[in-house]
Structure formats: structure tokens, C-alpha cells
Amino acid sequence: MSFQAPKGTFDVVPPRSATWLAVREALSRPPRLAGYEYVETPMFEDTGLFVRGVGESTDVVTKEMYTFADRGGRSLTLRPEGTAGVLRAIAERGLHRGQLPVKVWYVGQNFRYEQPQSGRYRQHTQVGVETIGGDDPALDAEVVWMAWQAQRQLGLTGTRLLLNSLGCRECRPAYRELLQDFLRGIDLDDDTRRRAAINPMRVLDDKRPEVQAQLTDAPMITDHLCGACKEHHEQVRSYLADLGVEWEDTPRLVRGLDYYVRTTFELVHGGLGAQSAIGGGGRYDGLLATIGGPDLGGVGFGLGLDRTVLAVEAEGLTVGETSRCDVYVVPLGAAARRRTVTLLRDLREAGVRSDTSYGGQGLKGAMKAADRSGAAFALVLGDRDLEQDSAQLKDLRSGGQRAVPLADLVDVVAEALATAHAEQDRPGQNGPGQNPSGQDQTAPTTKETHG
């Protein structure tokens, strides 16, 4: 019997995994540079955390959660989004009692029972950030900029930033009543009317054309913001302009979770088809108090790793490592194979990516393997070389070869790699950041709704 990955999931395997790692590194780099610290939370939590934290009117809670009872009869749910669990951890561990704002980032899998299609999976990976304990518009701008900057670092040009303000607990109630009055006058099915009774703004997020066609004259929250929210939104926009961020004012933008207030944003890409959202986020003042913590403001985002990879591929970009090693060792004979074991150790401890052929492969086969590895250099080690305490360093690009004393080998290899990289970066070579093996040295190497 053969097994397959469950419906709505997928494997990340070479060579695509190199792109996956590069994208994960790129998405996490801006928050790390901005002083955000890493957190990791359980993959499952008390079901009530998500019901209260995400919102009982959302599709996530009503239709999509993987909920089960454990052997003790407790109702647990696989994490559908990241924010609620991270805020629970901040409150439980008392991080908010220290210096504010608390600034953290994370990466992890989320689970939702959805109809699988391109860009929509039942297990997806997000990189997210959360800040707790600040209402400064500059924090909102910082969070938006980090999400935008990650796209730019990857070289994505088709990403658009949509921006809106959803008001606050002071101005939302009056707008809520105004919107409910409007919704009562249009043709909605029973489920949508129930949703409108709980959170009418969620109807604005309905993607069905027959619903959107009736919302043309719906009142917009941006026309009903209180003075404080208007000022906050204008300051966020001013900061974003100073940062060189390009955005589109989108007064109908709501997103799929109930906890957003004031700043709300989304990143979309035209190359992803119907599931165009790469990710997004916004401000969620009051959410921490909702799940039992203190009443502190917060803002954050969640970016879909899977969808960002799809965007990179849609634009035909090459990011990450295109070779799996820099130096490939070719041992000829039993004595050389034994010496290769410690030689590889020394190279790897010096930070040189290195590999070798196994199983007593001959010179011709081993050199073919070296070419397939994408290595810039091969180290050929035979009995005669061992007698002279040396190895043959072969440049796989130019074909040049020279003998190198084993005692100096690590330093010589490191210098040769540095020289090769520098030559490749010169104008008129293969392009910026490309070493002889084709490795991108400029790229980081190492739905999605906000969470």
C-alpha cells in the first residue's frame, strides 16, 4: 500500500525547498532587524481561545477549525491562525509586565478545513509579527513597512498594498447600526443575514459577485470615523509616505477576522489567481483583554509563506541557493576516502558547504556528480596526492587546476571562493550576486489571514 499526503496539504522537497527557505528568511528578516524577538506557541490550544479571539461570526470559527476532544474530554483546536496563541502566551508569561511595547515574531503552520485549490490549503505556513502595548501610529507604519519591505527584498514587483481604517469602539457602534440598516434593505440569504446581525462589516468581505453587486451604495467606515481615528489614520499614511511605501486606499477592506480596529491592510498579488492575498494584518486594540489579559493595544501581521513562494514563481524570480555545496571532494582509493572524512569536517567547520561521492565511485562518475551538485570547485584526492600531502583544486567553471598542500587547504579554498564571488559580482559578469555555481548571493538564504 502506498500513502499520499492528505488532501489540502503538500510536501516541500528539493529543489523547490531552496526557494521556500529563502522566502522564509526574507519574510522574517525585517522584524529581526527591527528588534522583534522570536516566540513559538503550541500547535493546538483550548478551543475557547479561538472562539473568543478570532470571532464567533467568522468562517474560521463556524466552518473551518479542526476541533477535537482529547482523552481528558477537553475541547482542543489545531491552530487556525497565529495571533490568538501568541497573545495568550504574552499574557500567560507576563511579557507585558516588562518593557513596552512587546515586539515578537514567529513562523508556524495553521490548519483550516477549506476546499483546497491553488493558493488555499488545509495546512499553510505563516510568518507573523505582533506588538503589544502601544497605540503610536508609528508602530502601525513600522508593521506595514516590514511586510512591504519583505516583498521588495524578494524582488517582487506585482505585490499591491491595500490600506483601510476600521474605526474604534467609539465610532464603530454608530457605523454598525447604519450598515445594518442598509443590509436589511438588500437581498441576502439567511446565513449572511445571521452574520450581519453579529458583525455586519463581515458582509463587506463577502466575495460572491451577487453580494458585492448589492454593496455599491453601502456606507463606508472611512466616512464615519471619529476625530481620533481620522487623525490616527492620517498619521499612519504620512509615515508610510515618508517610508516610501506605496499603498491603495481601500475603504471596503475588512479582512476575515473580527478583531481588527483602525489600521487594516492586505498584500495581494495578481499572479495568484482567485486567492490573491499574500497576507496582511492591522491593529487589534482590546483583543488581549478579550482573551483574559490586560487591555493593551496591539498591531501585527501574518504573511503566507506558501503564497509568497507562489508569487515568486509567478514572477519567474530565482531566490535562494541554486547549488547544494561550494566544494565537492572526489576521493580516489580507500586511503583517500578515509582522509576525506576529516577533510569534510574541517571544511564544514570553517563554514564551507562541502560534499563528496560515496561508495567508491570512479573519477568520471564522481566528476559528473560534482557538476550536478553545482559546486564551484572540486577537490580531487588520490594516492599520489596523499603521498605529497596535497590535493588538486579544480575550478569547475574555468577548468583550471592546481595542487594545494593539505595543511593550507581550508584557507586556500575559502580564499578561492571569495575571489570567485567577487569576480562574479563585477559588471559584465553573470549578474549581481551570482557566483560561479549560479548561487544567488544577494537573496536571503537561509489566506493567509493575519495571525
N, C-alpha and C positions, 0 to 999 in steps of 0.2 A: 504493500500500500504506500503510495506517495502522498505527501502533505503539501498544501499550499498555504500561503499567507491568508489570514482571514479577510473576508470581503471588507473593502474600505481601508485596508492597510497596505503597506508596501515595504520592501526592503531597500536599504541604502547600501549599495555594493560598488566596488571599483568598476570602471574608472569614475563614475558619477560621484562617488563619495568624496573625491577630492574637491569638487565644486561645493558639495554640502558643507564640508569642514571650513572652506574659505568663506562661505556666506555666513555661517555661524560666527566665525571670528569677526567678520565685518560688522555684523549687527550688534555684537557685544562690545566692540572697541570704543565707540563714542561714550557710553556710560562709564566704562572703566577709566577713560581719560578724564571724565568729569567727577571722579571721586565716589562713584557708586560702588558699593560692596556686594559681594555675591551671597545669595541665600538659596536654599534648596528645601522644599517642603514635601510632605508625603504625597504619593500618587493618588491616595484616596483619603477622604475626610468625612466627618459627620454630614449626613445629607442636609440637615438643617442649615449648615453653614452656607451652602449654595442656594437654598431656597430663599433665605433672608438676604444673602449678599448679592446674588445675581438678579433676583426679582421673580416673584411668582407668576408674573404675566408673560415672561419671556418664553420663546420657543425652547430655549436651552433647558429651562426647568420643566416645562409642561410636556415636552416631547422627546428630548434628546439625551437626557442623562442616563448613564449606566449605573443603576442603583441596585443594591443587593443587601440582604441581611447576612451578617456573619454568624458564626456558631453561637455567639452570645446573644443573638437576637437584636443586635444594633443595626440600624439602617446606615449604610455607608454608600458613598458615591465616588466613582472614579472622577478625577479632576476634570471638569469641562472647560475651565478657564483658570488663569493663574492668580488673579488679584485677590480673591477672597481668602485663599490659603495663605498667601504672603502676609496679608493684613492680620489674619488670625495669629500667625507666628510672631509678628511685630508686637501685637498686644500681649500674647501669652508670655513672651520672653522679655517684655518690658523695655524693648528698644526705644520706645517713645519717651522714656524717662531720662534718656541721655540727651546728647546734643541734637537739636532740631535744625533743619528737617532731617529725618531718617531717609537715606538715599540708598536703594538696593536695586540689584538687577538679578535676573535668573534665566535659566533655559530649561525647558522640560516639555513632556508630552501632555496633551489634553485629549479627552475622549468624548465624542458625541455620536449618538446614533442618528446618522443622517443618510440620505440617499447618495451613495458615492457617485462622483463624477470628477472630471478633470478639475483639480484645484480644491476639491472638497473631499475630505477623508474622515473616517471614523476615529482615526488617531492622527493628530497633527502636532507638530513641534513649534513652540513659540520661544522667542527671546523677548523678555519684558523688563520694564523698569517700574519702580514705584517710589514716590516721595511722599512722606507723611510729616505733617506738622508745619505747613507753610501755605499761605494764600497769596504770595507775591506773584504778580503776573509774569515776572522774570523767570520763575520756576516753570510756569506753563510753556513759555517760549523755549526754555532750555530743553524740556522734554520733547517738544515738537521738533526742534532743531536736531536733536540726537537721532530721531527717527529719519529725518530728511537726510542728514549727513551720511548715515549708513548706506542709503541708496546711492548717493553721489560717490562714495568711496568704491562701491562696486562697479561704477561706470554706467549705471542705469540712467537712461535719458527719457524713458517713457513713463516714469512714475509721476503721478499728479497728486498734489496735496489738497484735500478738501477741508475747509475750516468753518466752524459754526460756534455759536454760544447758545446754550440751552437754559440760560437764566439760573435762578436760585430759588430757595424755599420761600423767598419774599415775593417774587414776581411770577413764579410758576403757577400758583393756585388760580389766579385770575385768568391767565392764559389757558390753563387746563379747562376751566369752565367754558371759555369762549370756543375752544377747539371741540369740546364735547357737543356744544350746541350745533356747530357746523356739521359734525359727523352724524348727528341724528337726522339731518336732512338729506343724506345721500343713501344710496342702495348698498348695504353691507350685509354679508352673511352673518349668521348667528355667532360663530366663533369670533369674528372680527369685532362684532358689537360687544361681546363679553370682554375682549381685550381693551376696547375703547373705554369701557366702564372702569377698568383697573388703571390703565395708563394710556390715555388717548394718543400721546405722542408716538407710541409704538406703531400706530396705524400709518403714520407718515413714513415708516421704514418698510412698509409692505411693498414687495417688489412686483406684485401682479399688475399687469398693464391695465386691467379693468378697474382696479382700485386707484392706481395712480391717475388715471384719466379723470376721476371724480374729485381729485385733490387740488386741481388747478387753482381754485379760488380759496383754498384753506388758509386761515390766518397763520402767519409766520411768527415764531417766537422772537425773532430779531426786531420785530416791530413793537414788541410789548415788554422789552427788558426794562428793569428798574434802573435808576441812575447809577447805582453802584456796579451793576452788571455791564451796563454800557461802557462805563469808564474802564472796567477790568478788561473787557474785550478790546477796546481801542488800544490799551497799553500793550496787550499781547500782540496785536497786529503791528504796533510800532516797533516792538522789539524784534519781531520776525523780519520786518523790513530792514532793520539795522543789521541783522544777521545774514541778509541776502537770501532768505528763504522765499520761494515763490509759492503762493497758495491761491486757491479759488474760494471765494466766499460762497458758501452753500447753505442757504437758510433752511433747506429741508433735511439736512443731515441730522440723523438721530442716533444711528447705530443700534445694535441689537441687545444691549443690556440696559437695565433700569437705573443704574446708579449714577449716571453722568449728570453733572451740573456745569454751568458756564462753559469753559473751553471744551470743545469736542472736535476731533479731527480724524481723518481717514486717508490712507495712502492707497491709491488704485493704480492699476497698470492695464493699458489697453490690449496687451498681448496675452491676457489670461482668459479671454472669453467671458462667459456669464459670471464666473466667480472672480471678479476683477480686483477685489480688495486684498491687498497685501497685509494690511493690519491697520492699527490706529489706536486711539485712546482718548484721554481727556481728564478733566477734573472730576473728582468724586467726593466732595466735601460731605461729611456725615456718614459715609459708608463704614468707617471704623466703628463709630458708635452703634450702627445698626447691628453689627456682629458682636457687640458686648465690650468694645474698647472705649477709650475717651473720644470726645467729639473734636477731632482734629481734621483739618483739611488734607487733601491728597490729590495727586495727579500722576498719571503714568501712561504707559502704552504697552501693547503686545504686537509683535511683528511675526508673521508666519514665516518660518524658515522654509517650509515646503514651497509656498507660493513665491517667495523671493527667488528660490532656485529656478522655478518655472519662468519667472520674469527674466532672469539672467540668460536662460536658454532661449527664450523668445527673442531676445536682442542679439543672440549669437555671440555673447561675451565669453571669454575664457578667463576664469579666475582659479586660483589655487595652484597646486602642484601638478604639472603635466608629466613629471618623471617621479619615480619612486625612490631613486637614490642618485647621489652625485658621483660615487666611485664604485665600480664593480670589480671585485677581486677574482682573478682567474688562476686557480692553483693547478699546477701540473705535476702530479705524482703524490704519493702518500705523505712524504715529508712536508711538501708544500701545503697540502690540505691541513695538516696539523698546525703548521705555523700560521695559517690563515685564521684560525680560531682566535688567537691572541691579537693578530693584526686587526681584525674587525673590531675587537673590543677597544683597542687603542684609538682607532678612527672614530668609533661611535662616542667614546668618552670625550673626544675633542669636538663633538658636535657635527661630524661629517656623516651624512647619510650614506650608508655603505651596505652592500650585499655581495653575495658570492654564488657560484654554481655549486651544486651538491651532487653526490652520487658518482664521483669520478668522471665527470663529463670531460671530453676531449677539448682541445684548443678551439677547433672550428665551432663546435656546438656552444661552448662557453662564450665565445665572442659574439655569436648571434644573440645569446641571452643578454649579454652586456648591452648590445644595441637596443634590444626590446625594452630594457629597463629604463632607457632614457638618460643613462649616466653620461656625464661629461668626460670622464676618464675611466680607463681600465688599468688595473694593476695586475700584470702578468708575473707569476712567481713559479719558477721551475727549479730543478735540482741544481743547475749551474748557477742560477741567481742566488740560491741559498748558500752555496759554497763561497760566493763572493759577498755574502751579507747584503744583498741588494735585491731590488725588484724593478721591473720595467714599467714605467709610467707612460701609458699611451693615450694621446689626445684623440678622442673618438670623433672629433669634428675635422681636424686637420690631418690626422693620421700620423703625426709626429710622435716619436718615441724616444725615451732616454732612460738610462739606468739611474736609480736613486738608492743611496745607502739606507738600509732598514732603520738605522738609528735616527735618520733625519726624515723618515718617510712622512710622518704625520704633519710636520711643519711644512714640508715641500708641497704636499697635497693641498693643505689649507691655502698656501700662497698661490698655487696654480689655480685653484677655484676662484679666489678673489680676483686674480688677474683676468680670468675668463669672463667673470661677471662684469668687471669694469670695461673690458673691450666690447662686450655685448651692449653696454649702455651708451656707447659713443654714437653720435649722429652718423647715420648711414649704415648702421648695423641692422640686426633683425628687428629692431624696435625697442622702445623703452621698457626696461625691466625684464628682457628676455635673455637668459643665459644660454650657453651653447646647447644645453639639453632641451631648450624651449621652455624652461621653467619661468613663470611669471614672478619676478622679484618685487614688483610694486604692489601686487594684490595681497591682502591679508591671507595668511595660510593657516593657519592652524589646522473669512474666515476668521479667517482668523479674525477674531474679535479681540478686543483688548482684554488682557487678563494677567 
